[in-house]
Amino acid sequence: MATCRYSFGYYGAKLISILNLLLGIGYAVISTTVCGQLLPAAADYRISTSVGIYIVSALSLFISFFGFSLIHKFESYSWILAFILFCVLLGQTVPHLTPEMIQFNPHREGFAALFLSYTSFTAAGTSGWATAIGDYYCHYPKSVPHWKIMLLTLLGFSASSAFVAIVGACVGLVAVHGESHFQQSYAMHGLGGIVAEISHPVGWSKFLVVMMLFTVIGGLIANYYSAGLSIQILGQHFRYIPRFFWSLLIAVLITVLSLLGKDHIVELVGNLGNMLGYLTAGYSVIVFIEDQWFRRRDGYDLQAWDNKNGLPWGVAAVGAMAVSYGTGAVPGMNTTWYIGPIAAMFGNPAGDVGLILNTVFTAFTYFIFRTVEKRFVGR
């Protein structure tokens, strides 16, 4: 968040910090609710989703208190457990799939709309890390080549996103189009119900849903940790209060929102994920263009990071995000409460192209706006 001041300016970066805070809260609510649905399945539904949410929130907050070193260790190895569990789950899910469920026919009516919507949703989930990933790269030595960081980041996100998307699609197909007992379990108990129903034997099923809890916690503790940093970058007064206090405050807010939205998790995932993804995709483009074009020769004045007179005004970046969101994201979005005119052109269902349009428009508008700003401001 401090780095984006070199493109968004001192005050514009505050807007991005708030956006990052909302982004972290949004995805944490989704993750907490999903985890809350997993735990009851392990207890034969003797506890409710609400109890699961309380447990998950408390555990994630507790781990985040220990700071960056422990979080990094947890993140470094928890993916191994997640990968093994998802492989087993995929292996037990595939036998319940039929060709009729998949219906992968590019010539089928509505296929283009569904394809674009799912692609945008997947990209939105990945781009959401752009506003926080610097918090977890700061320990790299300066001697690490830029290309190596880029390559590892690209491979890490691509491999994990593709793999989890495949597993999720298979489980989702069985939940919605599978045999009646699968559909019933999903309708009554959500994700925990369908995972428990697919997995066997019973002992393994309970073990799986509990262990899957820890795979999701990896993302939750990162949200809690980064949320505190985002609040502190809002100004000097916010830095006087210890980070753990902000994490505690955010945890309470996330828990309350998760309890309120636990019965609408599907709508939360689709709508919130896409709408936040439009913004983070635009943010990513702006920071990339600033670094690779406008800063290629001049570099960064590291002494000016907290000096508004040594930073850009930020009008170009904020203006580009606002214009692109209005002309690209809004007309192309497909949500429960609003379908843009461009998205509606795909028919029924509508095709979500908001992220694609917003990204393209941001690239053009920021390049023009920043060129003008730099000529007038000189920095």
N, C-alpha and C positions, 0 to 999 in steps of 0.2 A: 504493500500500500504506500510505503514511502517512495518506492521507485517510480510509481505512476505519477508522482508529482512533476516529473520531468516532461510529461506530455499533457497532463490534466491541470497542472498548476497547483498552487498551494490550496486554494479553496475548492477547485474542481476535484481534487483527490479526496476531499472530505465526502463528496457525493459518492465517489466510488467506494469509500470505506463503508458507507451506509448500505450501498448496494451489496457489497461483500458480506456484510452482516446479515442482511435479509436473505441472501443466497444460502449462507451457512445454516441459518435458522430453518429455511424451507426444506433443504435436503436432510437436515437433522430430524425434523418432524416426520418426514417420510420414513427415514431409517428407524427411528424410535417406534413408530407405529407398526412397522413390519416386524421388528423384534418383539414387540408386545404381542403380536399374533403367534409368534413361534413358541414362546414359553408355555402358554396354556396347553399346547399339544403334548408337551413332555410330561405334564401333570395330569393327563387324562381329562383335561378341561375342568379341573376342580378349582382352578384360579381363572380370573377373567383377564381380558386383554389389558384392562386398566392396571391391574397388579403387575403385569409384565412390563408395561410402560414405566411404572415407578422403579422397578428393579433395574431396567436397562439404563434409565437416566442416571440413577444413583451410581451405578457401576462405572459408566462412562465418565462422569464428572470426577469420581475418585481417582481414576487413572490419569486424567488430564492434570490433576494437581501436581503430579510429580515432574512436570516440565518436559522440555524438548527431548532430552536424552532417552528417557524411558519410552516416550511416544515413538521416537524413531526406531528404537529396538523392537517395539511391538509391531510397528508397520513393516519392518524388515523381514519378519518371519511369519506373521499371521497369514500372509497370502499363501503360504505352502499348505497350511491346514485347509484354507478355503478351496484351493485348487483340488486337493484330494477329495474333499467332501462333495464338491460340485461334479467331479468325474463320476463318483459312485451314484449320485443322484441322477445324472444324465443316463448312466447305464441302466438304472431301474425305471427310468421314464420312457425311454425309446420303445420298449416292447408294447407299450400301450398306445403308440401312435399308429395312425393309418394314413395312407396316401390321400384319402378323402378329406382328412383334417387340414392338411397343408395347403392344398389348392393353389400351388405356385404356378399360375398361368398369366404371363405378361399381357396376354390378349384379353383377359377377363375384364369386364367393366368394373371400374373402381380400383384396379390394381395399381395404377400410377399414383393415385391419391394416397392409398395405404402405404405404398413404398416410400413416398416422399415424407409422409408424416412420421413413419417409424425411423427413417434415416435422420430426420431433423431432431427427433426426440433423443436418439442415441448420441448425436453430436452435441446436443444441449447438455446432457449429463456429463460428458467429457470436458467440454469447454468451461464448465463451472469451476474446475480446479485452477483455471488461469489466474484468478484473483487471490489465491492462497498458496500456490505451489512454491513461491519464493521463500515462504517461511520454513520450508523443509529442504531447501537447496543452500541455505546460507552457510552450512557447515562445510561445503566443498572448498578445497584449497583453490586459490587463484590460478594455480598452475594447470588445473584441469581444462583440457581443450573444450572450446565452445561446441564443436561438432559432436563430441562424445556425449555431452549433456543433452543436446538436441536429439541425438539418435536414441539414447536410452529412454528419454521421455516419450518420443514418438512410438517406439516399440512397446514400451510398457503400457501406454494408454490403448494402443491399437489392439494388442493381444488380449488384454484383460476385457476391454469393451466388447470385442467380437465374441470371446468365449462366453462371457456372462450373458450376452444377448441371445446366444444359441440355447444355453441352458434355460434361460427365462422363457424363451419362445416355446420350447418343448413342454415345459411344465404348464405354461399358460394354455396351450392347445388342449392338453389333457384335462385341465381344470374346466375349460369352457365347452369343449366338444367331446370329451371322453365319456366313459360309461357313467351311468347315473350316480353311482356311489361316489365317484370322483367329483362330479358336479355338485353333489349334495355337501360333501365335506368342504369344498371351497366356498359355497354359499353360506354355510353355517359358521365356519371357523377361519376363513380367509387363507392366507399363505401357509400358516402353521397346519391347518387342516389338510390341505392338498399335499404338502410335503410329507406329513405323517402317513397319509393314506397310500401314497406311492411307495414309500420306503418300507422295507421288510428285512428281517423279522422285526417284531415289536420292540425288542431291546435296542436294536440298531436304530430304529426309527426315533426313539426318544433321545438316544445319544446324538443323532444327527441334528435334530432341531436345537438342542442345547449348544452344540459346537458351532452351528451356523450363527448363533447369537454373537459369538466372539469375532466372527469374520466381519459382521456389520459394525461392531463396536470400533473397529479400526478407523472407519470413516467418521464415526461420531466423536471420538476423542479429538480428532484433528479439527473438527468443526468447533468444538468447545475451546480449544487452545487458540485457534486463529481468530475466533470471535473477540476474545479479550484483546488481542493485538490490534484488531480493526478499530475497536472503540478507543484505544489509547492513541491512535494516530489522528483522532479527531481534534486534538488540541492538548496543550500543556496541562490544563487542569485535569484532564482525564488520566494523565500519566501519574498523577499523585496518588491515585487509588490503585492498589495492587491488582495485578491481572486476575488472580484467582477469584477476587470479588466479582469482577465482570463475568467470568466463566460461570460462577454460581448463579448470578442473575439471569444469564442466558439459559442455563439449564432449567431454571424454574419456568421461564417463558416457553421453552420448547416442550416441557412436560405438559403444561396447561394446553397448549395448542394441539399436541398429540392426542390428549384425552378428548378434546372437542372434535377432532377430525378423524377419530379411529374408525368410524363407520363409513367414511367417504375416501378411503385410501386410494382407490383407483382414480377418482377424479383429481385428487391432490397430486398424484404422480404425474398424470398427463398435463394438466393445466399449469401447475406451478413449475414443473420441469421445463416446459417449453417457453413460458414467458420469461423466466430468469435466463434461460439459454440464449434468447435473442440479445439480451444486454451483454452477457459475458462474451459472446462471440464477437460483438462489436468492440468491446474493450480489448480483446486479444489482438484484433486487427490494428487498432490504434497503437498499442504498445509495440507491436511488431514493426509497423511502418516507421514509427519514431526512432526505434533502435537501429533498424537496418538502412534507413534512408537519411533522416534528418540528423542523426547522431553519429553517422559513420565517420565523418571527418572531425567534428567538434568534440565528440565524446561527452562525458558527464562531469560536471563540476561537483564533486562529492561534498564539498564544503557548503554548497548552497541548498542541500536537501531540506533544511528547515528555515530557509530564508526566502520569503515570498518575493523579494526584490531581485533575487538571483534566478528565479524560476520563470517559465512561460506563464502567460496569463491564464491559459487553459480554455480560452473561449473556443478555439478550434476543435479541441477534443470533445468538450461538452456539447458544442453546437453540432458536430458530426454525429454524435450518438443520438441527440434529440431529433435531428432531421431524418436520419436513417430509420429510427424507430417509427416515426410517424409515416414515412413514405414507403418503408419496406416491411417492417414487422407487423404493423397493424393491418394493412390490407392483405397480408399473406397468412395471418394466424388462423388457427382452427382450434377453438376452445369450447368448453361447454356453454359459456355465456355469450360468446361472440365469435362469429365466423366472418373473416374479411372478404371483400369482394373478389380478390384474386384467388383466394382459397376456395371460394364457392364456385368458381368456374370449372372446377374438376367434377362437379356434380355431387352425388350422394354415395359415399361419404366425401366430404371436402378434403382437399389436400393441403397440409400445412407446409407452406414454403416461406414462412416468415423469417426463419433463421437464415436461409439462403439469400433472400432479398436484402435483409438487414446487413449481412456480412458484406455483400457486394457494394451496396450503397455507402456503407461506412468507409470502405477502402477509397472510393472515389472522393467522397465529400471531405474526409480528413486530409487527404493529400492536397486538395485545393485550399481548404481553410487554413491548414498549418503553414503552407507556403506563404499565404497572405499575412498570417499572424507573425511569422518569423521575420518577414521583411519590415513590418511596422514596429515590432517590439524589439527585435534583434537578439532574441534568446528563445 
